[in-house]
Amino acid sequence: MQPDNQVDVAFVGEEQTLGLPVTTRSGSRTALDLAGRALWRIPGCFDIARLIGPGFSLRCVIFHDISDAESSLTKGMGVTVTRANFESALRFLAEHYTPVSLHEVLEQSGGRRLPPRPVLVTFDDAYASVVEFAAPLCRKFGVPAVFFVNAAFLDNQRLALDNLVCHVANSFGLDAVNAAIRAVDDKERIQVQSLTEVFSLFLPSISLPARRGFCDALVQLARTSEQGLAREAGLYVTSRQLRELSSFNFEIGNHTYTHVNCRSLSESDFDEEVARNKAVLEDISGRLVRSFSVPYGSTADLTPALSAHLRSTGHEAIFLAESVANPTGVDLFEMNRVSVKGRSDAELFSEIEILPRLRMLRNRLSGIANSGLTRKVSHLERVN
């Protein structure tokens, strides 16, 4: 999970909160989505899509929890896709794209070209449903994948803070969450009105120690133990299941040890959250960890210091989740993924082919406009 932390104003609505966008609709986003779905019904729709953004090469898609029912630990996060919808999405990808492995993507940097219309499937957050349901389907359709894991939650000894926040909010209300916030941030008196505000405003603003204090306060308010709740829920994969994933052509990736907002990490925290997670996952799986998925998926969390640390510790690819198209010759250390929620082929086509291209075009135009404004301001400063 998930959800990146910026509201997609131009196309309304994919607010990154848990690594997977929680979609909110508005007129402009809905109109663009409807146009994309309508385009699916026109012969040569993929060729027409290229006219919007011809440089779209590697498609990367992201899933989290694959389940027909949300629990108190996931309800409100927007990370759950039903089994039927996941199978439809996988069938769509296998039929209209060329699924590729991370190994093939890394090889392209050496001059090897990817096959036509390549797609890389990824999963974040170590949910057990990926092993229990998604992985067998991936093998059935011949789709390799990357599974980004937080080692702290393996074997269900602990709970991810995101899931704990949801449990407290769903079981005791937002007043309880606000009480936990005041326990660690009494000076600011932040009052959240929704889960989205917890994930997009509060958590990115606090330090790692404050995050731990917030977790402790939530556990106390929930009147239970974190370990007991984690064991009862059985939400995450076990070490044994992680080792078994190699038989499904899954590669294991780094997602930090406890799923933190990386912008809040100091360079001294990297060993604990990044290097430690890599080492633990390699020890359990017996396989080299070569890639890193930025928790919450936002570019704001991929700081220059983090990027440098990842490169120096043997990571060969970094993934975001802002649902923007990857240009031809994509930078392996800043690859974007599309969050897939569509329930039909037309919706999937719009999500994967149309909206990411429009976001890429928007970002380019915004960059040109900002560059022009900077030059104008610089000129005025010289004149004055």
BELSULJO-V284183 format. One line per field, one symbol per residue. ss: DSSP state (H for helix, E for strand, C for the rest). phi: phi as a letter, one per 20 degrees, with the letter a starting at -180 (. if undefined). burial: 1 if it has 9 or more other C-alpha atoms within 8 Angstrom, else 0. A space follows every 10 residues. Layout:
# BELSULJO-V284183
ss=???
phi=???
burial=???
This chain:
# BELSULJO-V284183
ss=CCCCCCCCCC CCCEEECCCC EEECCCHHHH HHHHHHHHHH CCCCHHHHHH HHCCCECCEE EEECEECCCC CCCCCCCCCE ECHHHHHHHH HHHHHHCEEC CHHHHHHHHH CCCCCCCEEE EEEECCEHHH HHHHHHHHHH HCCCEEEEEC HHHHHHCCCC HHHHHHHHHH HHCHHHHHHH HHHHCCCCCC CCCCHHHHHH HHHHHCCHHH HHHHHHHHHH HCCCCHHHHH HHHCCECCHH HHHHHHHHCE EEEECCCCCC CHHHCCHHHH HHHHHHHHHH HHHHHCCCCC EEECCCCCHH HCCHHHHHHH HHCCCCEEEC CCCCCCECCC CCCCECCEEC CCCCHHHHHH HHHHHHHHHH HHHHHHHHHH HHHHHHHHHH HHHC
phi=..djccfeff dlodefccnc fefcebgfff fffffffffg eegmffffgf ffbfefdfed dcccedbebe dfecfoemde dfffffffff ffffedcdfc efgffffffe ofeffglfcd eccdnmffff ffcfggfffg emdfbddecd ffdgmlecdf ggffgfffff ecnfgfffff fffdbffflf cedafgffee dfgfedffff ffffffffff fflbdfffff ffflfdfeff fffffffdmd dececmfcld fffeeeffeg ffedfffgff ffffemcfed ccdfgmmeff eefgffgfff ffdnfdbcdd bdldfefgmg ffeaeecdfd cfdcffffff fedeffffff fgffffffff ffffffffff fffe
burial=1111111100 1111111111 1100000111 0110011101 0000100011 0110011111 1111111001 0111101111 1110111111 1111001111 1101111100 0000001111 1111111111 1011111110 1011111111 1111011111 0011111111 0111011101 1111110001 0100101111 1111010101 1011101111 1000011011 1001111110 1110100111 1111111111 1111100001 0111111101 1101100011 1111111100 1110011011 1000111111 1111111001 0111111111 0110111111 1111111111 1100000000 0000000000 0000
